[in-house]
C-alpha cells in the first residue's frame, strides 16, 4: 500500500477546539480522570471502556428518556450483549424536541423537480405529526405494529415516519421506483397494517404514476387494513379504488390533537430495513429504537459536527438507509434539506444551486455522483459560494483517490471530506470521518468511536497495511435486533457471526493504514481470484473512472479452464467506441497503476450496466448471467433488462 505523507486537508486549531468532538473529549477527561489528547487516544478509550463511552454519549447528546442504572448486560459478548436494558425512550420525541426552543424556525426545506419549494417549521412539523399519529391510533395501530411507506422523499414521508414512531410502532419503507413485485417481496414478509403511498413521482423530467403498483401491493398483502395516499403529482382527489384514504382528510380530521409520545424499551424495534436482495429473498433487518438514536447522535454530533442551526442534506431515496440516517439529524437541531428527483436535472448544477441558496453545511452523496460530476466538468468552486459548507460525506462505494483530488480542487479546499462506510446491516458506519483529524488521499479518516474494528486474514489473524476482512470484535448498541421472521436466529448468525466466531464479519475487503485510516477494495463476495491472487474490484474501478470515454463499468470473474479470468464490461459515452487503442490504454493504465494480475483478460462493450436502486453495481448478478446461473431476485435492480446484455455473448466462449 502506498503511503501518503502529506494530508489533503488538516483542520485548523480553532476548528478543532470549537468542534463537539473536542468538547466531548474534554468532558471524558473531566468525568473519568483521563488525558485524551487526540482522536486515536479517544478511540482507544471508547473501545476499552465502551460502557463509559456510550454512557457519556447519552449524556452529552442530552437524550430524552430514562436511562436506568444498568448500562449493558453480557458486555463481553459481541453478539449477545444487551445495551441499556432498563432504558425507555421515544425516537420521535428526541427528533422533535427542538420544537419547544425554536418553534418558528425551519425544521425542513424541500425541493423537487417540477414543484415549488416548500418548508415546514418545527411547530408545523409537530402539528402534522400529531394529526397523523392520531389517525394511526384511530385506525387501531399499537406499539409493535408495522407501518409501511411506498413513497418519494417528501415532507409527508418524514411526517408519517415520525407519527409511526411517536406511537411506538415500527416504520419500514421503499422508494416508488421499486416494482410491485419487489415491494410485495419486502412488505409481504413484514406484514404492515397501514400503507402510505403517493400517486407517483418525477425523475429526470418525467412523471411516473404509481397508482397501479400501489393497488397491486394492497391486493397482494392481506395484512394492510388502511391505505393512505399522498397527493404528489396532482390534486388530492378520490381514486379509482374506494379503499384509498386521503392524506389531507387524515390531517383535517385529526387537526389540533396534542402530540403524545409512547415510551419504548431501548431495544424495541424501530425500523425494518431491507438488504438489496440480489442474491435471494431480501433480508428484513430489524433495528432498535435506542440503538439507532444513540448511534446516529454519535455519528452526527461527534463525527460530522452537526449542531443546531446546521442545514444537512443527503442525496437519497427512502429505500436506502441513508434516508434514515439523514432524518435523525433533527435530533441535533439541524434543518433537513430534502430533495426529490434527479441530481442532474435540468443540469448538473441543481444540487449546488440549492446548496448555495440554503446555506447547506453538510452535503451527502455517493462516489458515483462525484465521478459523474468530474466527467461532466461540473466545478462548484468556480460558480457557487459555499461558505457555510463544512463537511462533504460520500458513501455507497469506495471513493477513489482521484475523487479526493477533485473535491478539494473543484468543490472546496477547506472542507472535511468524510468517506464513510457501513451499511443497511447496522444503519450506520463502521468507518467515517472526524473533524479534528487530517484527511489523507484515498483513505477513510478512521474507525468509528466505540467500535473495535479490525482487519483479519482468512485464519482470523490481524493485519496492518494488508488487504483482509473488515470485522468488529466488540458489541455496539446499533447492532441489529435480528431479522424479521428469523425466530431461531439462524439466518442472522449465518450472515454475520459464523465466519469469525465472536466477531461481526461485515463482508468488505479493506486495509488499515499507518494513519489509522482505512482503504476499501470491494465486497468480499466479489473479490477476483485469478491464479489464486485476491483482487478487490474497487482497485480496477478506480482506474476505469479516469477514462472520459467510459460512462460506467462492471468487472467480474469467470471460471475458465480450472482457474478464473477477469472480464471487464464497459458502457461507453455516446459517440465513443471500444477500439484497439482504447483497450490498450485501459490495460496499460491498470498494469501500471495496479499490477499485471489486475489486467482484464477480456474487455467488452455493453449498452448498459445493471445496478441496484441505490446505485450499487451488482457484480454477482452479472457473474451469474455470464456463467449461465439464475439471478435470484432481479426485482432488486433498477434496470433488470440490462442483464440480458451479458447473456450468451460469443466472446465469452473464446
MARVEX-325319 format. One line per field, with one value per residue (C-alpha): residue number from 1; x, y, z. Coordinates in steps of 0.25 Angstrom, whole numbers, m for minus. Each point is the difference from the previous one (the first is absolute). Layout:
BEGIN
k c(NUM ...) $
px c(X ...) $
py c(Y ...) $
pz c(Z ...) $
END
This chain:
BEGIN
k c(1 2 3 4 5 6 7 8 9 10 11 12 13 14 15 16 17 18 19 20 21 22 23 24 25 26 27 28 29 30 31 32 33 34 35 36 37 38 39 40 41 42 43 44 45 46 47 48 49 50 51 52 53 54 55 56 57 58 59 60 61 62 63 64 65 66 67 68 69 70 71 72 73 74 75 76 77 78 79 80 81 82 83 84 85 86 87 88 89 90 91 92 93 94 95 96 97 98 99 100 101 102 103 104 105 106 107 108 109 110 111 112 113 114 115 116 117 118 119 120 121 122 123 124 125 126 127 128 129 130 131 132 133 134 135 136 137 138 139 140 141 142 143 144 145 146 147 148 149 150 151 152 153 154 155 156 157 158 159 160 161 162 163 164 165 166 167 168 169 170 171 172 173 174 175 176 177 178 179 180 181 182 183 184 185 186 187 188 189 190 191 192 193 194 195 196 197 198 199 200 201 202 203 204 205 206 207 208 209 210 211 212 213 214 215 216 217 218 219 220 221 222 223 224 225 226 227 228 229 230 231 232 233 234 235 236 237 238 239 240 241 242 243 244 245 246 247 248 249 250 251 252 253 254 255 256 257 258 259 260 261 262 263 264 265 266 267 268 269 270 271 272 273 274 275 276 277 278 279 280 281 282 283 284 285 286 287 288 289 290 291 292 293 294 295 296 297 298 299 300 301 302 303 304 305 306 307 308 309 310 311 312 313 314 315 316 317 318 319 320 321 322 323 324 325 326 327 328 329 330 331 332 333 334 335 336 337 338 339 340 341 342 343 344 345 346 347 348 349 350 351 352 353 354 355 356 357 358 359 360 361 362 363 364 365 366 367 368 369 370 371 372 373 374 375 376 377 378 379 380 381 382 383 384 385 386 387 388 389 390 391 392 393 394 395 396 397 398 399 400 401 402 403 404 405 406 407 408 409 410 411 412 413 414 415 416 417 418 419 420 421 422 423 424 425 426 427 428 429 430 431 432 433 434 435 436 437 438 439 440 441 442 443 444 445 446 447 448 449 450 451 452 453 454 455 456 457 458 459 460 461 462 463 464 465 466 467 468 469 470 471 472 473 474 475 476 477 478 479 480 481 482 483 484 485 486 487 488 489 490 491 492 493 494 495 496 497 498 499 500 501 502 503 504 505 506 507 508 509 510 511 512 513 514 515 516 517 518 519 520 521 522 523 524 525 526 527 528 529 530 531 532 533 534 535 536 537 538 539 540 541 542 543 544 545 546 547 548 549 550 551 552 553 554 555 556 557 558 559 560 561 562 563 564 565 566 567 568 569 570 571 572 573 574 575 576 577 578 579 580 581 582 583 584 585 586 587 588 589 590 591 592 593 594 595 596 597 598 599 600 601 602 603 604 605 606 607 608 609 610 611 612 613 614 615 616 617 618 619 620 621 622 623 624 625 626 627 628 629 630 631 632 633 634 635 636 637 638 639 640 641 642 643 644 645 646 647 648 649 650 651 652 653 654) $
px c(0 5 2 m5 9 m7 m15 m9 m7 3 m9 4 3 m12 m9 4 m2 m14 m4 m10 10 10 m10 m4 15 1 m13 6 13 m7 m10 9 14 5 11 m6 7 m3 m10 9 0 m15 m3 9 m8 m13 3 7 m11 m12 m11 6 1 m14 m5 7 m6 m14 3 8 m11 m11 m8 m15 m4 3 14 m1 11 5 8 3 m3 10 10 11 m9 1 m13 m8 2 m12 2 m8 m10 m8 m1 m12 m1 m8 8 m10 0 15 m1 m10 5 5 m14 m1 12 m1 m15 0 14 0 1 1 1 m5 3 m4 m1 m12 m4 0 9 m6 4 m5 3 2 m14 m6 7 m4 m15 0 7 m11 m11 5 4 m15 m4 8 m5 m14 3 4 15 7 15 7 m9 6 m3 6 3 1 4 9 9 m11 m3 m12 9 7 m13 m5 12 0 m14 2 12 m7 m10 10 m3 11 3 4 1 4 1 m10 9 m1 m9 m12 6 12 m8 m9 12 4 m12 m6 10 m2 m16 m3 m14 1 6 3 2 1 m7 13 14 8 14 9 m12 m10 m12 m2 m14 1 m15 m1 12 m6 m13 8 7 m13 m6 11 3 m12 6 m3 m12 1 6 3 4 8 m2 13 m3 m13 m12 m5 m12 m7 7 m6 1 m10 10 9 0 6 11 m7 m12 8 7 m14 m7 11 5 3 2 11 13 2 13 0 12 6 11 14 1 m15 m1 0 3 0 10 3 12 2 m6 9 4 m13 m12 3 4 m9 9 m6 7 m3 m5 11 11 m3 m3 13 9 m5 2 14 2 m6 5 14 4 m8 0 m15 m6 m13 m2 8 m6 2 m2 2 m4 m8 m13 m8 3 15 5 6 m15 m1 14 m4 m13 7 7 m12 4 12 m8 3 m9 m2 2 m9 2 m9 4 13 13 2 m13 m1 15 11 0 m13 4 11 m9 m8 12 3 m14 m3 14 2 10 1 m1 m2 1 6 14 m8 m6 14 6 m12 3 14 m2 m11 10 m10 9 m8 12 0 m14 m6 2 1 5 m9 4 9 m2 m2 m3 1 m5 m6 13 15 4 12 13 m2 m14 6 9 m13 m7 11 3 m14 m9 6 14 m3 m10 0 m2 m6 0 m9 m3 m9 m14 m14 4 4 m8 13 15 12 9 m2 6 3 2 13 9 6 m5 9 m1 m8 m3 m12 4 m1 m8 m13 1 m5 3 12 1 12 5 1 6 m7 5 m4 13 1 6 6 2 m4 m14 m9 m14 m7 m4 m5 4 m9 m14 m7 m14 m5 3 m13 m10 m1 m7 m15 m6 13 m5 12 11 6 0 5 12 3 0 10 5 4 13 7 m6 m2 2 m9 4 m4 4 9 14 8 14 4 10 11 m8 m11 m9 m6 0 m11 2 m14 m10 6 m9 4 15 7 9 9 11 m3 3 m12 m3 m10 m9 1 14 m4 m11 9 8 m12 m6 11 m4 m10 m4 m6 m13 m2 7 m1 11 m2 7 m4 4 9 9 1 4 m7 1 m4 m11 m1 m13 m1 m11 5 m4 m9 9 12 4 8 12 13 6 m9 1 15 m1 m9 10 12 m6 m4 13 8 m9 m4 8 0 m9 m11 0 m14 1 m11 m6 m14 m10 m14 m11 m4 5 m10 0 m9 m10 10 10 9 7 m5 12 m6 m12 9 9 m12 m5 14 1 m14 m6 m13 m1 m9 m6 0 m11 11 6 m3 2 m1 m1 15 3 m4 12 9 m7 6 11 8 13 m1 2 13) $
py c(0 14 9 14 9 14 1 7 7 3 7 13 0 10 m10 m12 8 4 m14 m8 m12 9 4 m15 m4 11 m5 m14 5 7 m11 m12 7 m3 7 m1 9 m5 m9 m12 0 4 m12 m10 4 m1 m14 m4 6 0 0 13 5 m2 5 13 0 0 11 9 m1 2 m12 2 m13 m8 m6 m10 m5 m11 4 m14 m14 m11 10 m10 m6 8 m8 m1 13 8 15 9 m11 9 12 5 11 4 4 9 8 2 4 10 6 12 5 5 9 4 m2 10 m4 m9 m15 m4 6 m7 1 m10 0 7 5 13 0 m3 1 m4 7 m8 3 m3 m13 m4 4 m9 m12 1 0 m13 m6 2 m6 m13 m1 1 m10 m10 0 m4 0 m11 0 3 12 1 11 m2 15 10 8 10 8 m9 m12 6 3 m14 m6 9 m2 m15 0 10 m11 m10 m8 m4 7 m6 6 m2 10 1 m4 m14 m9 m6 m14 5 8 m12 m9 10 5 m14 m5 11 1 14 5 13 4 15 2 12 1 0 6 9 m4 6 9 m12 m3 m14 m4 m11 m2 m13 m5 4 m7 m12 0 2 m11 m10 3 m3 6 14 5 15 6 15 8 13 9 3 0 7 4 m9 m6 m13 m11 m12 m9 3 m6 13 9 14 7 14 m7 m6 13 8 m11 0 14 6 m13 1 m8 m12 m8 m15 m3 m13 m9 4 m13 0 m1 14 m3 m11 1 m9 m6 2 m14 m2 m14 m5 5 13 m1 8 7 5 12 4 14 3 m6 9 12 m1 m4 11 11 m5 0 13 8 m6 m4 10 11 3 10 8 9 m8 m4 m14 m7 m14 m4 m13 m7 m5 m14 2 0 14 6 m6 6 13 2 m3 14 6 m5 9 12 1 4 m12 3 m10 m1 m9 m2 m2 7 3 7 10 0 m5 13 m2 m5 10 11 m4 m2 15 5 m8 2 m15 m4 m15 m6 m15 m8 m12 m3 m2 14 6 m8 4 15 m1 m6 10 11 6 8 7 7 9 4 m2 7 m12 8 m8 m14 m6 m15 m9 m14 m11 m15 m11 m4 2 14 0 8 9 4 5 9 4 4 9 6 2 1 6 m1 3 m12 m13 m11 m12 m12 m9 m15 m9 m3 m5 m11 10 12 8 0 m9 10 15 14 9 15 0 m9 2 m6 m8 m3 m13 m3 0 8 m11 m10 5 3 m12 m10 m11 m1 m8 m7 m15 m10 m13 m6 11 7 15 7 14 7 m13 m4 m8 m1 11 m5 6 m7 7 3 13 5 1 m15 m4 m7 m11 m4 1 m14 m7 m5 m9 10 m10 10 11 m9 m4 14 6 m9 m14 4 5 m5 11 11 7 m3 12 m6 12 m2 11 4 9 11 5 13 m9 2 m11 m3 m8 m10 m5 m10 m13 m9 8 m1 m5 m12 m3 m9 0 15 7 13 10 6 14 0 m2 10 11 m1 m2 13 8 m2 10 m9 m10 4 m13 m13 m14 m10 m14 m13 m12 m15 m3 m13 m3 14 14 11 14 6 15 5 15 9 11 14 3 2 m8 m14 m11 m1 m7 13 2 m14 1 13 m7 m11 8 9 m12 m7 13 4 m13 m12 m10 m9 11 1 m6 m12 6 14 0 12 m1 11 0 m5 m6 7 m1 11 7 0 m11 m9 m14 m9 m13 1 3 m11 m10 4 m2 m14 m4 1 5 14 m2 14 9 9 5 7 14 m5 m15 0 3 m14 m6 7 m9 m13 m9 9 m7 6 m6 m14 4) $
pz c(0 m4 12 m1 8 m1 3 m10 11 14 10 6 15 1 m7 8 13 m3 m5 8 m1 8 10 2 2 11 7 m1 7 11 3 0 3 m14 m8 m14 m10 m14 m8 2 15 0 m9 9 12 m6 m3 13 8 m10 11 6 m15 m3 13 m3 m14 6 10 m10 m10 11 m4 4 8 12 m1 12 9 m8 m13 m6 3 m5 m5 m4 m11 m13 m5 13 8 4 1 9 4 10 m9 m6 m11 m12 m13 m6 14 m2 m14 3 13 m7 m3 14 m1 m15 m4 m11 m6 m12 3 m14 m14 m12 m15 m11 m15 m6 14 8 12 13 15 13 13 12 5 m13 m1 14 m3 m12 8 11 m10 m8 13 5 m13 2 14 m5 m11 12 m2 13 4 m7 m12 m14 m8 m15 m9 m15 m2 m6 9 4 12 2 0 12 7 m2 6 12 2 0 9 10 2 2 m13 m10 m13 m13 m14 m14 m11 m11 m11 5 m8 7 1 7 10 2 3 11 6 m2 11 10 m1 1 5 m6 m14 m3 m15 m10 m13 m7 m1 m10 m5 m11 m5 m1 9 4 5 11 3 m7 7 14 m3 m4 14 8 m8 3 15 8 13 m6 7 m4 m13 1 m13 0 m12 m6 m15 0 9 12 m7 2 m8 m8 13 11 10 m2 12 m2 7 1 6 11 2 1 8 11 0 13 7 11 m4 10 0 4 8 m5 5 m6 m8 m5 m16 m7 m14 m10 m11 m12 m6 m15 m3 m12 5 6 8 6 15 9 10 13 7 14 4 10 m8 m13 8 9 m12 m9 10 2 m15 m3 12 2 m14 m8 10 m3 9 2 m12 m10 m13 m3 m14 m5 m14 3 m2 12 m5 4 14 m2 1 14 3 m6 8 13 m1 5 14 m1 m3 m15 m11 m10 m15 m7 m15 m10 m14 m9 5 m15 m4 m6 1 9 8 6 14 1 m4 12 9 m2 1 13 7 0 11 m3 m15 0 m13 m7 m6 m13 0 2 m11 m9 4 m4 m13 m3 4 11 9 11 5 m13 1 14 13 10 12 10 m5 10 m3 m12 2 m10 1 m9 m6 2 m2 m10 4 m13 5 13 m9 m8 13 5 m13 m6 12 12 5 15 2 8 m10 7 m8 9 m1 8 m6 2 9 11 m5 2 m2 5 m7 m1 1 12 1 8 m9 m14 m13 m8 m15 m2 14 9 12 11 8 7 14 9 m11 1 m15 m5 m13 0 m9 m4 13 9 2 1 m12 m2 m13 m7 m6 8 6 8 13 13 13 10 3 m4 2 m14 m3 m6 8 m10 m13 0 0 3 13 3 m4 m10 m12 8 5 m14 m5 10 11 m6 m8 13 12 10 m10 m10 m14 m9 m14 m4 m5 6 6 12 m3 9 2 7 m13 m9 m15 m6 m11 m3 6 4 m8 m13 2 m12 1 m13 3 15 1 7 m6 4 m11 5 m4 m15 1 5 m13 m9 6 m6 m14 m5 m11 10 7 8 2 7 3 3 1 m9 3 m12 m2 15 3 0 m10 1 m9 m1 m6 m4 m3 m10 0 m12 m13 5 m4 6 m10 2 4 12 4 0 8 11 1 1 11 8 m2 4 12 5 m5 m12 8 0 m15 m6 m9 m8 m1 m7 m3 5 m1 15 14 10 13 13 2 10 m12 4 m11 1 m3 5 m9 m12 3 2 m14 m6 6 m4 14 4 7 12 1 m12 6 9 m12 m5 m15 0 m15 m1 5 m14 m6 7 m4 m11 m4 m10 4 14 m6 m7) $
END
